[in-house]
Amino acid sequence: MTPAPPTAPTPADTVRKVRTILWILIGVIIATGVISYAVFTATEPAPEAVQPAADAQLVREDSHRVTTPATEKAQLVEFLDFECESCRAAAPLVEELKKDYGDRITFVHRYFPLPVHRNSGTAALAVGAAARQGKYEQMNTRMFDTQPQWGEKQDSQAALFRTYAQELGLDLEKYDATVADEATRDRIRKDVADGAAMGVTGTPTFFLDGQKLTLNTEEQFRQLLDDAAK
């Protein structure tokens, strides 16, 4: 008897497979996190050690709030690295969650470039400069969309990131000044120091109402948000 041909995977099967891989990646990154932190720049390839903040805050006044519910029920804080593959894999799910819960939960992004990623700090500087011109989310999305093109490279990608700024219609003179401004790097250092003090050792790391989450499935994640948003 001739065996029946294998059944082609359905779109739902593909989505489930992708999301299973996502949670495996997140678990691996968190389980093998690092204990030292750095901010890279185009002109300083050596990492700068950042100590945990003595006055650590999970959310600061200038933290990037990407949803603004009229009535806030909870806060979800994500520490992310633009060169992190798990952060890129998680981004579509986080976008879905923003749409589903953004009217009740404030989603907050904080920078956490890891020293194992040569251009993660440079990317954070570029995103920070875009944020100063009101284009934080657009540059954030561009970084993750293009990560396969520039991630894991050892040479500086600052020039490429500048082309993204140009494509987004940013004032390049102001962009360059913000990237070069020590205050921009200080902000990234502060995020990293706060994260270190809160026990962040890898990315993405999520905190829901101050509690660090250990995530296993999307269903578990949604249930936690459901409970917090009531």
Secondary structure as UniProt FT lines:
FT   HELIX           11..31
FT   TURN            54..55
FT   TURN            61..62
FT   STRAND          64..65
FT   STRAND          74..80
FT   TURN            82..83
FT   HELIX           85..101
FT   TURN            102..104
FT   STRAND          105..111
FT   TURN            115..116
FT   TURN            118..119
FT   HELIX           120..131
FT   TURN            132..134
FT   HELIX           136..150
FT   TURN            151..152
FT   HELIX           158..167
FT   TURN            168..169
FT   HELIX           172..180
FT   HELIX           182..197
FT   TURN            198..199
FT   STRAND          205..208
FT   TURN            209..210
FT   STRAND          211..212
FT   HELIX           218..228
//
